[in-house]
Amino acid sequence: MRFLLTGGAGCIGSHAGVALLNAGHEVVVLDNYINSSPEALRRVEKITGKHVTVYEGDCCNEADLDRVLDNEPVDAAVHFAGLKAVGESVRIPLDYYRNNLDSTIALCKRLAAHGIKRIVFSSSATVYGDQQPPMREDMPLGVCSCPYAWTKWMNEQILRDAVVADPEWSVVLLRYFNPVGAHESGLIGEDPSGIPNNLMPFICQTAAGMREKLFLFGNDYPTPDGTCIRDYIHVMDLAEGHVKALEYAIEHTGVETFNLGTGEGYSVYQVVNTFETVNNLQLNKETVARRPGDLPVSYADAAKAQRVLGWHARRSLEDMCRDAWHWQKLNPRGYRQEEDL
Ligand code: WQD
């Protein structure tokens, strides 16, 4: 099969590219590189020994989409492209709504015009809002805590309505929990621009000496050690979930939603301790006040993806911490080369 990956040069998109190529599929990428690098795709080719067809363009732009779809017959699309920073989405909500909703609408319109009515969408566990975990796909969705999460929620609704209007569509909504780690080769990984917001990249940059200290946000939550609990999932497990989701989309019509998580929660202290132990180092760290907006506990009920897709996460927290640090050590500046600085 041949799949279009919008945002395929990003962190999750590039890992999914590796998983799809390794499973014997072909991959076409559309990316505007506003928050990613073409170098990631060269490395996907290096890891797999296979070719990636690449188009530079914007998924909100129907002409860019047509340029790809006129030339590349694909069986389905995975829509990774989107703005994804929670804090930024609070500062510039209109940009988030415009980009994240326009791109989905434009993509669906142009796919349908080319007779391709299959899409896998990158949603997020943030659509559950502040509910009692484990999060189940059939829970009523909660109140989202930021514009980023609302764009995921709204995109899910847009795609559900597209299926109601045209039952030939096949839509798979994937709700990611907390993806971390990197491909075991250390060739591709997460390359945050500026100061990382998320825990694992901040840990890695602190271990590398790029940040003076890791701040741990709050140890007075109602959890066993007082720190927040999340469902961290290795990005290669997440990537392999996309292979199963696409294969499912090929065989079914209608809409299905799946959590992609391990089903297991770890606290901030557990993540930090595991990172220090498996990598045999000590982080300079300090526990400080809570970060506003953080939920105490979030983890998936991962049973549906196992039951329906035959997929479950196989890699451990140790693997996530080892692979994240391996990528960081090999690529202290991410995909940027010395001469770019
Ligand atoms: C995890 C825990 C922090 C940084 C967000 C988005 C979600 C998804 C993943 C999409 C929390 C604590 C963090 C630090 C810390 N993103 N922490 N020190 O908030 O669960 O989810 O990222 O792109 O949609 O909402 O993940 O990694 O930011 O935080 O103590 O420097 O680590 O307080 O408890 P989160 P996270």
Residues whose N, C-alpha, C, O or C-beta is under 5 A from the ligand:
A	BS01	WQD	K84 V86 S124 T126 F177 N178 N197 N198 L199 M200 F202 F215 L216 F217 C228 R230 V268 R291 D294
